[in-house]
Amino acid sequence: MVALVVALALAGVSAVLNAGEPAVDDFYTAPADLPDEPGVLLRAEPFTRTIPDGATAWRILYTTTRDEGVPAVASAIVVTPTSTDGQATPVIAWAHGTTGVARGCAPSVLDDPFGAGAFFSLDRVLEEGWTLVATDYVGLGTEGPHPYLIGQGEARSVLDSVRAARQLDELDLTDDTVVWGHSQGGGAALWTGIVAPDYAPDIPLAGVAALAPASDLVGLVGNLGNVPVGSIFATYVVSAYAEVYPDVSLDDYVAPAGRSTFDATAQRCLAEPAALVSVVESLGTNMSVFSTDLASGSLLERFEENVPDGPIEAPLLLGQGEADQLVLPAVQDAYVAARCADGHDVDYRTYEGRDHVPLVEPDSPAIAELLDWTRDRFAGLPASSTCDGS
């Protein structure tokens, strides 16, 4: 009876909240004649929502590539200091954290395009005289599916956003690019470092910084049952993997009785009020929508192949909060240890008392260190690695 009452109450609340869902406009529709070449700027227009004084911004539409080599389009926000004294600016390519997997969950569509993806340092980037290029990723804003926690598809969106930003007539960008990412975007940043030399040799990366990255997907998914909003993240990842990979079937993982809840959750954006409905549903009904362990079968195989364990030629900074309840420090420690054992270099830094999002909030010591580290990369200074104690 309690479950029934909760369900009826949620139905009313959901109807009200869903009435305010973010809407995707015609800007994100791909043109009929789509170029085969990735990184082509298709469309650009001024963007003013939450852009600070002293900055100029655009939202852009550009070509990119899905994992299977199929051409696609993605969108991004580009923000640059209004006054650059005639100097070309280096680029911060930002890979955002989880916002959802539905088209309306693109940061450039949402009311708070930067806060939604846990980017709270726009002012600091602009003060440094850097230009921010923040991809939405393919499938957010543009036609799906969105490759949520599917590394190569996310990485290509990051790299092609930089290529497209270079084609804005109003911008003058240097070749210097440092990739930043947090959570989902941290994993995307790692994959960007892996695929860049072959996929985008025209974008030589000066550095890759991954904060609380979704690195070990098996470890991440295995912990979601211990996180209050874990069911939302689990729904996002299963939904995305089932759309992208033909060998992953929802019927193998989603309980028939939970299918309607699963489908509704997959259409909700994490930053929107309607996401609260999904949380209450999972807590109030005390029923999982999943019928089996997600780290099994075809999903397990696909999780393992999306672990970013390849070589990264650019200097790599990896930051982790020691109080992180979503991406567990022990899981991240093991990932870094494996990279070091394989002969890769990483500057691994941990931050006492910092949970997942607080790690990237303005008062976090990780942000001050990230800015210092990035200045050194743009200056061409040698990078250190904690793998060898330097």
N, C-alpha and C positions, 0 to 999 in steps of 0.2 A: 504494500500500500504506500509506503514511503517513496519507493521508486516511482510509482505511478504519479504521486503528487508532484515530485520533482520534475518528472517528464512533462506534465501539463503546465507547470509554471515556466519551464524552459521554453516551451512552445510559444507562449505569449511574449516572453522576454526576447527570444530570438527574432520574432517577427518585427519587433520594434527596432532592435539593433541592426538587423540585416537591411532595413530600409535605408540606412546610411552607408552601405557598402561602397568602397571606392569604385569609380567608373573609369573605364578605359576609353579614350576618345580616338578619333580617326588618325591622330598623329602616328599611332603605333601600327597602323595597317601597312603591310609591305606593298610596294608598287608592283604593278603587273609584270614589268620587265625587270627582273632581279639580276644584278650582275653576279657572275660566278666568282669573282675575286673577293676574298674576305677583306674586311677593314675599309670598305668604301662608304663614304659619307653619303647618305641618301636624303637626309632632311635635317634641318636645324631651325630652332626658333628660340627667342629669348625666354629665360626661365627666371622668375622672381620670387617664388615661394620660399620663404625662410632664408633667402640670400642676404647676408649682412651688407651694411653700407661699405662702400669702398671696394666692392667686388662686382664683377659682371659674369653672368651665367647663361648657359644655353641647355636645352635638352636636345639630344641628337638621336637619330635613327641611323643604323649602319648595318652592313652585312657582316656575317660571321659564319661559323661552321659548326655543325653538330658533330658528335663523336663519330658517327658513321660516314662523315664526309659530305653530308647533305647541306647545301647552302641554306642559311637562315638569316633572320634579322634580329637585332637586339637594340636596346635603347640605353642611354646614359645621360648623366648630368655632368657638365663641364663648368668649373668655376675658376676664375682667374682674378688676381688683383687688378683693379681698374687702372692704377698707375704703376707701371713697371719701369719708368725712366728709359723707355726704349730698349730695354734688355729682354732677350728671350728668357723664358722661364723653364726650369726643370719640372718634371711631372711626378705627382703622386698618383698612382693607379690604385684606387680603393676598391677592394672586394668586400661587400657588405655581409653582415651576419643575417641570420634567418629572418625573413619577413613573411614567408608563406610560399605556396607553390601555385596559387591561382594567378591568372593574368593581372587582376587588380591589385596584387601585392607588390608590384614594382615600386621601389622607393620614389621614383619620379612621379608616381600617381598618388602616393599617400600624402596625407596632410603634413606629416613631419618627415620629409624625404631622407634626412640624414640621421635623426634620432631613431627612426624605425629600424635601421640597420646597425645601430650602436656606433655611429660616428659622431663624436662630440668635440672634435678638434678642428673644425673647419676654420675658425678664427686663427688658430695657431698656424695652420698651413698657409693661410693668406699672409699672415704677418711675416712669414719666412720668405715671401715672394715666390711661392710655388703655385703651380696650377694643379687643381684636383680634377681627375677624370674618374667618375664613379659609375661603373656599369650597373645596369639593372639585372644583368644576365639574360640570355635568351629565354623566352617563355614567361618572363614577368613583364607585363605590358604588351609585349609582342605575342604572337601565336605560340602555343606550347607544343610539346611539353617542356617544362622547366627541369633541367638536369640537377635537381637538388642533391647535394653531396655526391655528384658524379663529376669527377675531377677535370677531365679533359674538356668537357663542354663548358664548364665554368671558366676555365683558364683561357680558352679561346675567346670568350666574351670579353675578358679583361684585356687581352692583348689587342684585339680588334678595336676596342673602344679608344685606345691610345692612337692607333693608326687613323681612325676617323677624326679624332680631335685635331690631329695635325693638319687636316684639310679645311678647318675653319679659317676663313680669310682674316678674321679679326684677331687670331692668335698667332703668336710667334713662340714656338716651343723648341727647346734644346732636345738633343737625343737622350739626355739623362732621364732615366725613369727608375723610380723605386716603387715596388709593389707593397702595399699594406693590406692586411686582411684580419678579420676577427671572426672566430667561431666557424660558421659555414665558410665565411670569406677567408679565414685563416687557412683552411684546407685548400680553398681555391687559389690562394696566394702561393702555397707550396707547389701545387700543380702548375701554376703559371711559371714558376722557376724551372720546373722540369721540362715543360714543352716548349718554352720560348726559343731555345737555340735552333730547333728544327722548324717550328711552326712560324716563328716571327724573328728571323735573324736581323731584320731591320729595326728591332727594338732591343738593343743590348741593355740588359738590366744591370743597374748599378747596385741593386740590393733587393732582397725579399724579406719582409717582416711579417711574421705570422703570430698573432696573439690569441691564446687559448684555441688553437686550431682544431678542427675536427680531423684529426690525423689518423688515429686508429678507429675505424668505423665499427669494428666488432666490439671493441671496448666501450665505445660511446653508446651504441644501441643496447648493449647489455646492461648499462646503467640507467636507461630511461625509465624503467619501472620504479626507480627510487627517487625520481624527481616529480614534484607536483604537476608540472606541465609536460611531463615526459610523454604522455599519450599524444599530445599535439605534434611534437617532433617525430614520434614514431609514425603517426599517420602521414605526415609530410613525406618522410623518406620512403615508406612502403608505396604510397601513391605514385611518387615520382619514378621509383625503380620499376614499378609495374607498367608505367606508360612508356618508359624508354627501352626496357629489356623484355623481349618476347618470351623469355624463359621464366620470368617472374609473374606468377598469377595471383591475383588478389584472393581467389578461392582457396589457395593453399595457406593463407595466413589470416584472413579476416573471417570472424565468426558470422554466420548468416544473420543471427539476431543483432549483430552490431554493425551491419553494413550501412544502414541509413545514417547512423551516427558517424561512421567513418567517412562517408561521402560528404556529409555536411561539414565536418571538421576540415577536410581537405580544401574546401572552398573558402575558408575563413583565413584572414590575414592575422598574423601574430600581434600586430600593433593595434588592431581595430577592436572596439568594444565587444564585438560578436565572439571573439576568441574566448571570452569569459564563459560563454555558454558551453564550450567544449570542456573547459576545466570543471565546471560544475557537473556536467553530465558524467564525466569520468569518476568524480568523487562522490556525487550524490547517488548514483545508481550502483556503485561498487561493482561494476561489470566491465571487464576488458573487452574491447572490440576485436581482440586478436585471439585466434584459436590455437596458436602454436608459437614456439620460440622463434623470434625473428632472425636470430643468428643461426639459421639452419637452412639446408637445401640450397636452392638457387640464389636466395638472398645472401646467404653466407658467402658463396663463391663471388658474387658481384661486389659485396663489401670488401672482400680481400683484394680484388683487383683495383679497387679505388683508393687503397691506402697509398699516399704519396711517398713512396720509398725510393724513387729514382734519383739520379744525381742532379744537384742544383749547382750550376757553375757560379752563379752570383753569390756574394756574401749573404749569409742567412742568419737572421735574428729570430729567435722563438721565445715568446714570453708566456708565462703560465701563473695564474693565481693559485696560491697554496690552499685557499679556502673554496676553490671552485667545486660546486656540487653537480654541475652538468658534465663538463670535461674533467674527469678526475685527474688530479696531479700524478697519481701512481701510473695511470695509463699513459700520460704524456711523458713521464720519466722513462718509461719502457720504450716508447717510440724514439725518443732522443738517443737512448742507449743503443738501440738497434742501428740508427743512422751512423753513430760514431763507430760502432763495430764494423759497419760496412765501408768505412773509410771516408765518409762524408764529413764535412765541417759544419758546425752549427754553434752559434753563440746563444746558449740557453740560459735564460734568466727567470727566476721565480720571485714571487711577490707575496710576502706574508700578509695574511688577513684579507686578501682580495678574492672575491667570488667572481663569477663568470663575467657579468656586465660591469661591475665596479672596477675590474681590471682596466677598462678603457675609458672610464669616466675622467673628467678634466683634472681632478685632484690626484689621480693615480700616479705614482712614481714611474710606472711603465710608460706613460705618455711623455714625460720629460726625457726619459732615457731614449725613447723611440725617436724623438726630435733630434737629440744629440747624435744618435747613431746615423740618422738619415743625412744630417749635415756632413758628417764624415764621409758618407758614401758619395755624395755629390762633389765633395772636395777631392775624391780619389785616394783617400787615405787607406792604408791596409786594415783589413778587418781581423778581429780575433776569433778564436774558436775555443769553446770550453771543452771540446773533445780531447784536446791535447794540453789543456790547462793554461793556454796562453791568454 
